[in-house]
Amino acid sequence: MPLTAVARPHLESLAEQTLDTIHLGVRDGDDVLYIDKIPGTRGLEMRSRVGHRMPLASTGIGKAMMLDLKPELWQSLFDASRSRASRSSPTIARTHRPSCSA
């Protein structure tokens, strides 16, 4: 049975309880790959979408995944995130700093 099918009832329950956007993602190298999403009902919309990849260090779900990694790896993941951000927005790359601490 696919992970999305197994997880969906739990995601729906969490969405109902919190009214927030709920994501299901998996680590894919230095990225998180979104495999399911339930939009929140508070009027705010997340720009994420199923099938989209984002750097681990640039997203809440990615940072949560990083907590299972050795802190020594965090800097390289932040650097990968910053490198990608600098290609799309040099200002963001200069001002973005990691928010994970050991």
C-alpha positions in Angstrom: 0.0 0.0 0.0 1.5 3.4 -0.9 2.7 5.6 1.9 0.2 8.4 0.9 -2.7 6.0 1.3 -1.6 4.8 4.7 -0.9 8.3 6.0 -3.9 10.1 4.5 -6.4 9.4 7.3 -3.8 10.7 9.9 -3.1 13.8 7.8 -6.8 14.5 7.5 -7.3 14.1 11.3 -4.4 16.4 12.0 -5.7 19.0 9.5 -9.2 18.9 11.1 -7.7 19.4 14.6 -5.3 22.2 13.7 -7.0 23.9 10.7 -3.4 24.3 9.3 -1.8 23.1 6.1 -0.5 19.6 6.5 2.3 18.2 4.5 3.7 14.7 4.0 7.2 14.7 2.6 10.2 12.4 2.2 13.8 13.2 2.1 15.4 13.1 -1.3 19.1 13.9 -0.9 19.4 17.5 0.3 15.7 18.1 -0.5 12.3 17.3 0.8 9.9 15.9 -1.8 6.2 16.8 -1.0 4.1 13.7 -1.6 0.8 14.8 -0.1 -0.7 18.1 1.1 -4.0 19.1 2.7 -4.5 22.9 2.6 -5.4 24.7 5.8 -8.7 26.4 6.3 -7.4 29.6 8.0 -7.2 31.6 4.8 -3.4 31.3 4.4 -2.1 29.2 1.5 1.3 27.5 1.4 3.1 27.7 -1.9 4.1 24.1 -1.7 2.6 21.5 -4.0 2.7 17.7 -4.3 5.7 16.7 -6.5 7.6 19.8 -5.6 11.1 19.6 -4.1 12.6 22.2 -1.7 15.9 22.3 0.2 15.6 20.7 3.6 17.0 23.7 5.4 14.5 26.0 3.7 11.3 24.4 5.0 9.7 23.5 8.3 9.2 19.9 7.3 12.8 19.7 6.1 14.1 21.2 9.3 12.1 18.6 11.2 13.7 15.9 9.1 17.1 17.4 9.8 16.7 16.8 13.5 17.2 13.1 12.9 20.6 13.9 11.3 23.9 14.6 13.0 24.3 18.3 13.7 27.6 18.2 11.8 25.5 17.8 8.6 23.3 20.8 9.2 25.8 23.3 7.9 26.2 21.6 4.5 22.4 21.4 4.1 22.1 25.1 5.0 24.9 25.8 2.4 23.0 23.8 -0.2 19.8 25.7 0.6 21.6 29.1 0.5 23.3 28.2 -2.8 19.9 27.5 -4.4 18.4 30.6 -3.0 21.2 32.8 -4.3 20.4 31.6 -7.8 16.8 32.7 -7.5 17.2 35.7 -5.1 20.6 37.1 -4.1 19.1 39.2 -1.3 17.5 36.2 0.3 20.8 34.3 0.2 22.7 37.1 1.9 20.1 37.5 4.7 18.9 33.9 5.3 20.5 32.2 8.3 20.0 28.7 9.7 17.5 28.5 12.6 18.5 25.0 13.8 20.8 24.8 16.8 22.7 21.9 18.3 
